[in-house]
Amino acid sequence: MSGVVWGTPTARGIVAAATLGSGLTLLDGTVVNVALRSIGADLDASLAQLQWITNGYFLSMASLILIGGSLGDRLGRRRVFVIGTIWFALASLLCGLAPNAEVLIAARVLQGIGGALLTPGSLAMIQGAFRSEDRSRAIGAWSGLGGIAAALGPLVGGLLVDHASWRWIFLINLPLAVLTVWLAQQWVPETRDPRAQGRFDIPGAALASLSLACLTWALTDAGGPVTLWAAGGALVSAIAFVVVERRSRGPMVPLGLFHDRTFSAANLMTLLVYAALGAILFFLVLQLQTVSGYNALEAGLATLPITICMLLLASRGGALGERIGPRIPMTFGPLVMAVGTLWLLRVGPDVSWWRDVAPGLTVFGLGLALMVAPLTATVLAAAPDEEAGIASGINNAVARAGSLLAVAALPTAVGLAGDDYRDAAAFDSAYATAMIACAALLAVGGLISWFTIPSRVQTPTA
């Protein structure tokens, strides 16, 4: 099969379907933080429930995204992508109709399962359909358009929350999903990986999900009556996961990849940096609404400097990494992000966006743009070529797990509980501690890179 040629109607249809599908998950990743305060007021939700509204989505997606990619390789990437999109839409409908916080949390978990099915398929469809010489252009278009979707999230979310209802941030997914499915069926050829074989690693996926769920519960409920049981469950299921993966003929996570020091260090750095990123966005948006008096739209738009920096400069960060190697960008990127995070300590009751928010987020975005592409390239280069896909998937799952665990742990660690997210004085004090903790995570991530990431990464042989 020669593959699809760039510039043809089929090429445009494939990129449009893949971008809309991945855009659905990106949109929901950015709009929910903007709506959390409104959701809490409408459903009388506690802070722990707001954490689970965010974390339920990341939990199921982080646990199952590797299985989603494996299913696509075996059963057909378009088929699994379409199933995931339909699943995501139905879960979004349940989110939009949720009568209470418990139902919304369950629906968010279901949303994450749909996202785990469609997210790996969006890129895999491009990889499998286009001829080799046109793949980079197609992936570049997909990445750029996906960035626009992420940028639109705060704007769309703020408009819907302020002028309609928070429920519409989920219901808007329905027409977008219908269009995505139509485009996929109309234009995307079915592709599979002929080398994919063996059984699905269902025990591995179940144990990974159980371990993450128990750990998230323990962190969210720290000091509560089930904390020790949840922590014990996380430890036991994590040990069982390692045992199962070592013995499996077709493991979800080939543990041999972690024998490479660079691969392990890059993923540890990913965990720390994305933990900080997830926590910063969670706390900052609530700080702007609870303490600074911003409405949902203003709070959402306030975070745009990060997205703008990524759209304009991420490719240049990648080019710099290719020229000088990954060590310096992966060291100084997180350190620059830490400086931006400390600037955000200025956000309070008498905030000025131009003085207190924009400079900090711009510095943070510059560091993120410097780091992201070299990090991805390092993870891929540290794995054998035939395992590049699974290496990328592991790094994606680690990033989502980092955000999940930080949003679970930090609110309790800084003394927030119950309805404190509605109390300006209580939240303002906790916010400052959380920003310092995030800056420390970023600084540690940078130091790990300096001491463990080589100037040049050699791709190992299998």
C-alpha positions in Angstrom: 0.0 0.0 0.0 1.6 3.3 -1.1 -0.3 5.5 1.3 -2.2 8.7 1.2 -0.6 11.7 -0.5 -0.5 15.1 1.3 -2.7 17.8 -0.2 -5.5 15.5 -1.4 -9.1 15.6 -0.2 -8.5 12.2 1.6 -5.5 13.7 3.4 -7.5 16.7 4.6 -10.3 14.4 5.7 -7.9 12.2 7.8 -6.3 15.2 9.5 -9.7 16.8 10.2 -11.1 13.6 11.8 -7.9 13.0 13.8 -7.7 16.6 15.0 -11.4 16.8 16.0 -11.1 13.5 17.9 -8.0 14.4 19.8 -9.4 18.0 20.2 -12.4 16.6 22.1 -10.1 15.2 24.8 -7.9 18.3 24.8 -11.0 20.6 25.1 -12.3 18.6 28.1 -8.8 18.8 29.7 -8.8 22.6 29.7 -12.5 23.6 30.2 -13.3 21.6 33.3 -10.9 23.6 35.6 -12.7 26.8 34.5 -16.1 25.3 35.5 -15.1 23.6 38.8 -16.3 26.4 41.0 -19.7 26.6 39.2 -20.1 22.9 39.3 -19.3 22.9 43.1 -21.9 25.6 43.8 -24.6 23.9 41.6 -24.1 20.4 42.9 -23.1 21.3 46.4 -19.8 19.4 45.9 -17.0 19.2 48.4 -13.4 19.9 47.5 -12.6 16.1 47.4 -15.5 15.6 44.9 -14.1 18.4 42.7 -10.8 16.7 42.8 -12.4 13.4 41.6 -14.3 15.3 38.9 -10.9 16.1 37.5 -9.1 12.9 38.5 -11.7 10.4 37.5 -11.0 11.4 33.9 -7.2 11.3 34.1 -7.3 8.0 36.1 -9.1 5.9 33.5 -7.3 7.5 30.6 -3.8 7.1 32.2 -4.6 3.5 33.1 -6.0 2.4 29.7 -4.4 4.5 27.0 -1.8 1.8 26.2 -4.6 -0.8 25.9 -6.4 1.7 23.6 -3.4 1.8 21.3 -3.0 -1.9 21.3 -6.7 -2.5 20.5 -6.3 -0.1 17.5 -3.3 -2.0 16.2 -5.1 -5.3 16.3 -8.8 -4.5 15.5 -8.3 -1.5 13.3 -7.3 2.0 14.2 -10.3 3.7 12.6 -12.7 1.2 14.2 -11.4 1.7 17.7 -11.2 5.5 17.1 -14.8 5.6 16.1 -15.9 3.5 19.1 -13.9 5.7 21.4 -15.5 8.8 20.0 -19.0 7.5 20.4 -18.2 6.3 23.9 -16.8 9.7 24.7 -19.9 11.4 23.4 -22.3 9.2 25.4 -20.3 9.8 28.6 -20.3 13.5 27.9 -24.1 13.4 27.6 -24.2 11.7 31.0 -21.8 14.4 32.4 -24.1 17.1 31.1 -27.2 15.5 32.7 -25.6 14.5 36.0 -28.0 15.3 38.9 -25.2 15.2 41.5 -21.5 15.0 42.0 -21.4 11.2 42.4 -22.9 10.7 38.9 -20.7 13.3 37.4 -17.6 11.6 38.8 -18.7 8.2 37.4 -19.4 9.8 34.0 -16.0 11.4 34.0 -14.4 8.0 34.5 -16.4 6.7 31.5 -15.3 9.8 29.5 -11.7 8.9 30.3 -12.2 5.4 28.9 -13.5 6.8 25.7 -10.5 9.2 25.6 -8.1 6.2 26.1 -9.6 4.5 23.0 -9.6 7.5 20.7 -6.5 9.4 21.7 -3.9 6.9 20.5 -6.0 6.2 17.4 -5.9 9.9 16.3 -2.2 9.8 15.7 -2.0 6.1 14.7 -4.5 6.7 11.8 -2.2 9.4 10.4 0.9 7.2 10.9 -0.8 4.2 9.2 -2.6 6.0 6.4 0.0 8.5 5.0 2.9 7.6 2.8 6.2 7.9 4.8 7.4 11.1 3.1 4.2 12.9 4.0 3.7 11.8 7.6 5.7 14.5 9.2 3.7 17.2 7.5 0.4 15.5 8.5 1.6 15.1 12.1 2.7 18.7 12.2 -0.8 19.9 10.9 -2.5 17.6 13.5 -0.3 18.9 16.3 -0.8 22.5 15.4 -4.5 22.3 15.0 -4.7 20.3 18.2 -2.9 23.2 19.9 -5.6 25.6 18.7 -8.2 23.3 20.2 -6.5 23.4 23.6 -6.2 27.2 23.3 -10.0 27.5 22.6 -10.8 25.5 25.7 -10.6 28.3 28.3 -12.5 30.7 26.0 -15.3 28.3 25.1 -15.5 27.0 28.7 -15.7 30.5 30.1 -18.3 31.6 27.7 -20.5 28.6 28.3 -20.2 28.7 32.1 -20.9 32.5 32.3 -23.6 32.7 29.6 -25.3 29.3 29.6 -24.4 26.6 32.1 -21.4 24.4 33.0 -23.4 21.5 31.6 -22.8 22.8 28.1 -19.0 22.3 28.4 -19.9 18.6 28.1 -23.0 18.7 25.9 -21.0 20.6 23.2 -19.1 17.4 22.6 -22.1 15.7 21.0 -22.2 17.6 17.7 -18.4 17.6 17.5 -18.4 13.8 18.0 -21.0 13.3 15.3 -18.9 15.3 12.8 -15.8 13.4 13.9 -17.4 10.0 13.3 -18.8 11.1 9.9 -15.3 12.3 8.8 -13.6 9.2 9.9 -16.1 6.9 8.1 -16.0 9.0 5.0 -12.3 9.6 4.6 -10.1 7.5 6.9 -8.9 4.2 5.5 -8.7 1.3 7.9 -5.2 0.3 9.0 -3.8 -2.3 11.4 -0.3 -3.3 12.6 0.4 -6.7 10.9 3.0 -7.5 13.6 0.5 -7.1 16.5 -0.4 -10.4 18.0 -0.9 -12.3 21.2 -3.5 -11.7 23.9 -4.4 -8.4 25.4 -2.8 -7.7 28.7 -6.1 -7.4 30.6 -4.6 -8.3 34.0 -1.9 -5.7 33.6 -4.5 -3.0 32.7 -6.7 -4.0 35.6 -3.9 -3.9 38.1 -2.6 -0.6 36.8 -6.1 0.9 37.1 -6.5 -0.5 40.6 -3.1 0.7 41.8 -3.7 4.3 40.5 -7.2 4.4 41.9 -6.2 3.2 45.3 -3.3 5.7 45.4 -5.5 8.6 44.3 -8.0 7.7 46.9 -5.4 7.5 49.6 -4.0 10.9 48.7 -7.4 12.6 48.4 -8.6 11.1 51.7 -5.3 11.5 53.5 -5.9 11.1 57.2 -9.4 9.7 56.6 -10.7 6.3 57.8 -9.8 4.4 54.6 -6.4 6.0 53.9 -4.3 3.1 55.1 -6.5 0.5 53.4 -6.3 2.5 50.1 -2.5 2.9 50.4 -2.1 -0.8 51.1 -4.3 -1.6 48.1 -2.1 0.6 45.9 1.1 -1.0 47.1 -0.2 -4.6 46.7 -1.7 -4.0 43.3 1.5 -2.2 42.1 3.7 -5.2 43.2 1.2 -7.5 41.5 1.4 -5.4 38.3 5.2 -5.7 38.2 5.0 -9.5 38.7 2.3 -9.9 36.0 4.2 -7.7 33.5 7.5 -9.6 34.0 5.7 -12.9 33.4 3.5 -11.8 30.5 4.4 -12.8 26.9 2.8 -9.6 25.6 3.0 -7.1 28.5 1.2 -3.7 28.4 4.3 -2.1 29.7 7.6 -3.8 28.7 9.6 -3.3 31.9 12.8 -3.9 30.0 12.5 -0.3 28.7 13.2 1.0 32.2 16.6 -0.7 32.2 17.7 2.2 30.1 18.8 5.0 32.5 17.8 7.8 30.1 14.3 6.4 29.5 13.7 6.0 33.3 15.1 9.4 34.1 13.1 11.1 31.4 9.9 9.5 32.6 10.6 10.5 36.2 11.2 14.0 35.1 7.9 13.9 33.1 6.0 12.7 36.3 7.3 15.7 38.3 6.9 18.4 35.7 3.4 17.4 34.7 2.4 17.0 38.3 3.4 20.6 38.8 1.6 21.7 35.6 -1.7 19.9 36.5 -1.6 21.3 40.1 -0.8 24.9 38.9 -3.7 25.1 36.5 -6.0 23.5 39.1 -5.1 26.0 41.9 -4.6 29.1 39.7 -8.0 29.0 38.1 -9.7 28.5 41.5 -7.5 31.3 43.0 -8.5 33.7 40.3 -12.2 33.0 40.9 -12.4 32.5 44.7 -9.8 35.2 45.8 -9.3 37.6 42.9 -13.0 37.8 41.9 -12.6 36.7 38.2 -15.6 35.2 36.5 -15.2 31.9 34.6 -14.4 33.5 31.3 -11.8 35.8 32.7 -10.1 33.0 34.7 -10.0 30.8 31.5 -8.6 33.5 29.3 -6.0 34.3 32.0 -4.1 31.1 31.2 -3.8 31.7 27.5 -0.1 32.8 27.6 1.0 29.2 28.2 -0.9 28.0 25.1 0.4 30.9 23.0 4.0 30.2 24.0 3.5 26.5 23.1 1.9 27.3 19.7 4.6 29.8 18.7 7.7 28.3 20.2 7.4 24.5 20.9 8.8 23.7 17.4 11.8 26.0 18.0 12.4 24.2 21.3 12.6 21.0 19.4 15.0 22.5 16.8 17.2 23.8 19.6 17.2 20.3 21.2 18.3 18.7 18.0 21.2 21.2 17.6 22.6 21.2 21.2 21.2 17.9 22.6 18.4 17.4 25.1 20.2 17.9 28.4 20.3 21.7 28.5 16.6 22.3 27.4 15.4 19.5 29.7 17.3 21.1 32.6 16.6 24.8 32.1 13.1 24.4 30.8 11.8 23.2 34.3 13.9 25.7 36.1 12.5 28.6 34.0 9.0 27.1 34.7 9.8 27.2 38.4 10.6 30.9 38.2 7.3 31.6 36.5 5.5 29.6 39.2 7.1 31.7 41.9 6.0 34.9 40.1 2.4 33.6 40.4 2.6 34.0 44.2 1.6 37.6 43.5 -1.9 36.5 42.5 -4.2 37.5 45.3 -7.2 39.8 46.2 -5.8 42.9 44.4 -4.5 41.1 41.3 -3.5 42.8 38.1 -3.4 40.4 35.1 -0.7 42.4 33.3 1.5 42.7 36.4 0.8 39.5 38.4 -0.6 36.8 36.0 0.6 37.4 32.5 4.4 37.7 33.2 4.5 34.5 35.4 2.5 32.4 32.9 4.6 33.7 30.0 7.8 32.7 31.7 6.2 29.4 32.6 5.1 28.9 29.0 8.6 29.7 27.7 10.1 27.0 29.9 7.5 24.5 28.9 8.1 25.2 25.2 11.8 24.8 25.7 11.4 21.4 27.4 8.5 19.5 25.7 9.9 18.6 22.3 13.4 17.6 23.6 11.7 15.5 26.3 9.5 13.6 23.7 12.5 13.1 21.4 14.6 11.8 24.3 12.0 9.2 25.3 11.7 8.0 21.8 15.4 7.9 21.2 16.0 5.9 24.4 13.9 3.0 23.1 14.5 0.6 20.3 12.8 1.7 17.0 10.3 -1.1 17.1 9.2 -0.1 20.6 8.9 3.7 19.9 5.1 3.6 19.9 4.9 1.9 23.3 7.6 4.2 24.7 5.6 7.2 23.6 2.4 5.7 25.1 4.2 5.1 28.4 5.4 8.7 28.6 1.9 10.0 27.8 0.4 7.8 30.6 3.1 9.0 33.0 2.3 12.6 32.2 -1.4 12.1 32.9 -0.7 10.1 36.0 1.5 13.0 37.3 -1.3 15.5 36.9 -3.7 13.0 38.5 -1.6 12.4 41.6 -0.8 16.1 42.1 -4.4 17.2 42.0 -5.2 14.4 44.5 -2.4 15.1 46.9 -1.7 18.8 47.0 -5.0 20.2 48.2 -4.9 18.0 51.3 -1.2 18.6 51.8 -1.7 22.4 51.9 -4.6 22.1 54.4 -7.7 22.4 52.2 -10.8 20.4 52.8 -14.6 20.5 52.6 -15.8 23.8 51.2 -12.5 25.7 51.6 -12.4 26.3 47.9 -15.3 28.8 48.5 -13.5 30.5 51.4 -11.2 33.3 50.0 -9.0 33.6 53.1 -8.5 29.8 53.5 -7.8 29.2 49.8 -5.4 32.2 49.5 -3.2 30.9 52.2 -3.2 27.3 50.8 -2.5 28.6 47.3 0.8 30.2 48.2 2.0 26.9 49.8 0.9 25.0 46.7 2.8 27.3 44.3 6.0 26.9 46.3 5.5 23.1 46.3 5.0 23.1 42.5 8.1 25.3 42.0 10.1 22.7 44.1 8.8 19.8 41.9 9.9 21.7 38.8 13.4 22.4 40.2 13.9 18.8 41.2 12.8 17.8 37.6 15.5 20.1 36.2 18.2 18.8 38.5 17.3 15.2 37.6 17.8 16.1 33.9 21.1 17.7 34.5 22.5 14.7 36.3 21.0 11.9 34.2 20.2 13.0 30.7 23.2 12.8 28.3 24.0 15.5 25.8 23.2 13.0 23.0 20.9 10.0 23.2 21.8 6.9 21.2 18.9 4.7 20.2 19.5 1.2 21.6 19.2 -1.9 19.6 16.6 -4.5 20.6 
